[in-house]
C-alpha cells in the first residue's frame, strides 16, 4: 500500500510502506545486490529491482537513469568497501600477503559487488564516484605491492600482484577450486603465495 511519495528529478514517485523516501536509494542498491547474488547481473532488470525493493517500478529509472546507472552505484560502493578492506590490512600489517588475503576475503564476502566491479561493460566508467573509489582501491593494492608513483599501474610488481590475487579470488568465488581450498581460502592463498614467493623481498 502506498503511503508516501518522493520527488525525483521533478517526478513524483510513490514509495510503499516498506521504505521511507530517505531510504530509497539504499533500498534500490540493496535490492540490486541481492538480485545479482541470486541470478547474476545479466538477468537484472530495473522493474525486478523495484519489485524486490517494494517501490514503484519507475523509481529505479528516475533515481539511476538506467540499469548501468544502478550497477555503477553498486560498483562504486563495492570499490569503496574494497579499498577500506585493503587499507585496513596494509595499515595493520604492512604486509602484501595480508593485503592479498583481504582481497580474497572481500571477494568471498561481497560476491555480488565483486562480480560487477571488474566488468566495465556493465557500468558507467566515467562516473566520478566510481572513479574515486576505484582509484582508492588501486592505490591500496599498489602500496601493498610496493608500487608507487604515476606509473604504478604499469609496474611489473603491481601487475603481477593483481594478476595473482585477482586470479585466485575469481577462481575461488566461481567455484573452480577443490572443496578443501574453499573451506580455508586464506590458508590456501598463503600457501600458493609462499610457493610463488609472493610478498618476499
Steps between C-alpha positions, in 0.01 A plus 500: 500500500642839402509747785766749391664645191842634411578757234793391286617717210170680496286186498294380796575133562290298747676312776342198667482448874821294496719810473491866589614722216833574668592132465404465134849509348630256761202271447553488124873429529437227756234346277738504204776335703259229616381437146852482357595259775215270402491518120801704386511844337381391156154408627461821699221739400391830652143379526609191694715713730206731569275205579759351732545835678125548527490831312346637181640341184595851385715575805829336387498672161426838652771455761779335295397560140549147372627157598861606443443797731375273777792261452736799505377581850549137603851492355596830665378371836694180442824680420463718810454196722782325317737792558405507869587131534834529319601816685414343835709192422798711393477734799478209741784292356700681231505163326386434144397146592246644743376741234459210260312297760270799558439514124397135498282538810326801345416297191350224715297732722386737223446272203234709329706819521811312389321356198411849378810699597734348244258492208517855358247421229233491771536853638586861416877517533505880487297538818699718747404302810595176331833640379586631846419171670683295238808721533499447879494125464767502232727718714455266797599199292797685353627592846481138601700400193757775556402684182457877528508804275321595178605182320387262775228352277772374265744390768581130448472434874153655511386312191635172635340557840161587353510209256575259782246618757221572254550172320488309827194691624316465170559127476395458861167685485415333169529162672796374299719388790475173693286507813808487722607837360152648541491380861809704594572745218738721698724205582495386138578852381792525742635163386486596132657837577782329687553259213520791254700706751245779479567780747856390569794732461 
